[in-house]
Amino acid sequence: MRKLFEYRRLIFIASLICLMAAGIFGFYEYRQKPNRGLPYHDSFAIGKAEEWKALGGTWELLNGSMRNDSDERGAKLLTGSAQWQNYSIEADVMLLGEGGNAGLILRSSDEEEGVDAYTGYYAGLRNLDNSLVLGRAGHGWMEVAKPFFADHSQVLTSKWYHLKLMAYGCQLVAAASILPEGSRTSITVNDVDCVQSGRAGLRSYASGGVWRNVVIRQATQLDGAEMLGQDQAQDERSSPYQAANTESQSSFHAPQVGYLPQTRPSNPDTQPISSLKLFPITRPQSATIRGIVVLTSPALFVQDSTGGILLKQSSGEPVRVGDEIEATGMVRPGTFSATLEHASVRALWGGTPMPALAVTASQAATGAFDATFIEVEGHLRHKEYGPDDNLIFDFDSGSQSFRAMMKRGRGDYLYNHLKLDSRLQIRGVAVVDSAYTQDLTPFTLLVRSTDDIVELAGPPWYSAPHLVGMAIGFLLLALLANFVYHRVDHWRLRAIVEEREHLAFEMHDTLAQGFAGIGFQLEAIRTGVPEELLRMHQQIDLASDLVRHSHAEARRTVDMLRPRQLESEGLLSALALCARRLVAGGSVAVVSRSAGEVRPIPLRMSDNLYRIGQEALANAVRHARPTTLSIILEYKKNWVRLLVGDDGAGFVEREELGGFGVLGMRKRATSISATLDISSVLGKGTQVSVTAPLPPRLTFISWPRHLFKFLREHFSNATAADPPHPHPYRG
Amino acid sequence: MVNVNQRQFWVTRLRTSLRLLCFADLALLLVAGCQRHSPVAIAVIPRTCGTIMWEPEHSGAQATALKLGARIYWNAPTREDDVEGQIALVERVSSKNYQGIVLAPDQARSLITPILRAMQRGLSIVVIGSPLPVPAGERLSYVLNDEEAGGRIAGQRIATILHGTGSVAILGIDSDITGIMTRARSVEQFLVTNYPRIRIIKRTGSFNVPHEQQVAEETLKANPDLDAVVTLTSTSTFGALSALGNVRSGRQIRIVAFDPDSLNFENPHLDSEVLEDTQKMGVEAVRVVVAKIHGQKEPLITQCEPLLVTRENVHSAEVRQLTSMDWRPEHLRRTWGAAP
């Protein structure tokens, strides 16, 4: 039964390991699939973009499109799987500014913030030289380019184009056309040492851009031919551009045609923004200011080196964050800042973002930075969805509290990502108007995009879920360690038992045979010695007795070293067999029985109990001349007791029970934390009792309960229920 | 007694469990510590990248690294005034497996602490372009633009076009970059010493374009007899050119520009440009880092002389070599061209 229990446990553990391995392998294979998640279509129209990750730029969802207002060089927005290999990405693209480009990324990896800080391919429309460009980035940039228009017309801002980029094997094809249904231009390159796989994305360089209808599909060899084939119907100037163009290889020096941003003459009579709050309130006055746009939504804010102002624009062109503008309107002074109403706005130039001014919450709470683009830190205490599709965050910073508001931006990505009690750095325009603060906080930050909120530190690690997780982790580790220890201990004991078996066989083959031989020789000598030599006969008799005794002892030692019957038949049966062997040929009866529910006894414990029982039986046979030997094995919940008794001569009990056998029995009992009792009545018999604690039955469910019980008893010095000891003698 | 046995049981179990855990940890550490031999890795961080000033450094560094069996990591902030971005980049590469850093600092003082921390981690540092106020030493070397020579070159050019007399404004004096201050002083010193009849007007600057235009406009209005302008940065060049387009002075004011964004001489006001030899700096910097890693002694400070580019020599082989943006590895040249 013991073996059956062991086998079942081994099979269960092996099955568990196989299942886990199969699960891990299956999950890994699924993640490595080159087309996992394809085809893909964006959800910008319904305001969702959680699967996109930004590196640089100020990305937000607006009117069903993804928009980057920033003029940052190399702003990227990425999605997809690093395992995607042969696929195409296409989208409608619009450039927002001059002197840059916007387009699509394919097979991207190793991405970071930086101009060309990724490894992969990019195709875009560039209005610097009005070209379609296809290139490879590897923390550096290489490209091939082709005029987008055959007649070298301009690539225009605020106009929609359709762009498609495809990779199949090492063939790359980029194609662009004007929407709707305009003429198409394409480029193809065979990149010999190509990048094999990577994510897809959107990218802009210095111009910002807007993207919509992003579709990513698995590509086939026919897709490239189809993208190129539509061009073949047109004239040769629109034909696909082939790489390895020797002309492009030689022209690697600085360009002759550089880009100088367009600027406009400005009004010399502009006034510092901070001076407008001192304008008379009774007599409306007009004023002209010049500054940099720091926020366009939900309101237009402009800032110069003296402060910021809210503009209520009535006429003029649309502007972006970072534009230098001039505005003329009617001044309405406020307490901390002014408002320019009915403002006519004129953009002077772009690409001059205003850096945020780092202040403390206490400083901002004074109102001194009203309508100014600032950066402040705080701990996130509350988050919620507000009216008009806004996100509202409440912060604490020391003795101050403040609020931040922003559009949902790239969907719920930020809202789900930010954890309460984390420390954040927030950039935005500070406003003290009660329309935003609700008079609940001293100021509110109007945040431009999700990229203006940076997590400095997560919530403290010592939260309830973390502590519970750690406790469970330690528990599982301890379970595993205990299991491993138990197995190793078991193997060690088995090795010892097998070694003993080996010794027993050796002794049987040498000593026992030797003694038998000596005995025969002595018999032969006795036969040859004359009867008159009485003394010699006595000596031979004595020698024969010694040989017989030594042979019997050797046989007993061999039996003691061979516990096979212990494993194969159990402790009780093994002891009963031992007793029968000892009394073989005589009239002594052997009685054995067990009481209680049989439980598996650890190998070391059963081995020691067997030795003690064996010694007790040998002592009984040797000294007591019994008629009956009894062997009883009692099983209880937490202990097991072996009782070996006889009805022989008994002895007078005294305090010190010496003798080598008894010392050995006591030593064995101590080694398994057992108690040894030897009780005897002269003329009535002797009883040897060994009580040993059984280890608790540990399972995955019962382990914590047993550990808790032990710890409780240990610290409260409580004692478990002990079976009564009828005799005073203790081993 | 049963209690004692239970305690022994649990103590034995816990002790053995701890031993097993420690053994497993040690084994993991040993495995993690085993590393294959890898080439020298150097992070090259210019002020920004993708410009004709800094991409030549990329080509020089890349070519030298290939020759010496090293590999480089190239990245920079997207704007030259993004000091925080450059600091974050330096800190990031310091904590990774790089043996050296080649840095062109965006701001002299702000980069002191990140560089010192990188040196404490055992990295060899070479600062190029403009120095930090940290003395060179065992782990820190400089490969600098010879600002003194650049100032003399610009001063001589001004003297030539003004024929020794007139007035000149020096715009874009930015104390963020030590080298800019040095070149401004060098121009002034040269003119005062050699051409005392040339009057000098000085104005501070930044990397902010509108601010530079505003400063230039004010300078032009305040000095209607101005003959020439020396612009010390690319933004002050742009600001001055924009201001000259707005202010109709009727005079042919000539500009001598440092660190230009392009070699475009279409604007009639632009006379000449003083270019840093960033390609040579990239070559020298990588060579010095690799030599230091291999324990060789190298000069602590190396100076690279800039070059004056005019309409006459802009198409020369020397200028084309100096402004080469071709960093491409050999095996990719057949397929790809360099950026425009």
Interface residues (C-beta under 8 A of the other chain):
Chain A: G56 E72 R73 G74 A75 E112 E113 G114 V115 D116 A117 L128 D129 G135 R136 H139 G140 W141 M142 E143 V144 A145 V189 N190 D191 V192 D193 A243 A244 N245 S248 Q249 S251 F252 H253 A254 P255 Q256 V257 G258 Y259 L260 P261 T263 P265 S266 I292 E324 L348 W349 G351 T352 P355 L477 A478 A481 N482 V484 Y485 N638 W639 S673 T675 P693 P695 L707 F710 E713 H714 A718 T719 A720 D722
Chain B: M1 V2 N3 V4 N5 Q6 R7 Q8 F9 W10 R13 L14 T16 S17 L18 L20 L21 T48 C49 G50 I52 H58 Q62 Y73 W74 N75 A76 P77 T78 R79 D81 G85 L89 N208 V209 P210 Q213 F238 L241 S242 G245 N246 D261 S262 L263 N264 N267 V319 R320 Q321 T323 S324 M325 D326 W327 R328 H331 L332 R333 R334 T335 W336 G337 A338 A339 P340
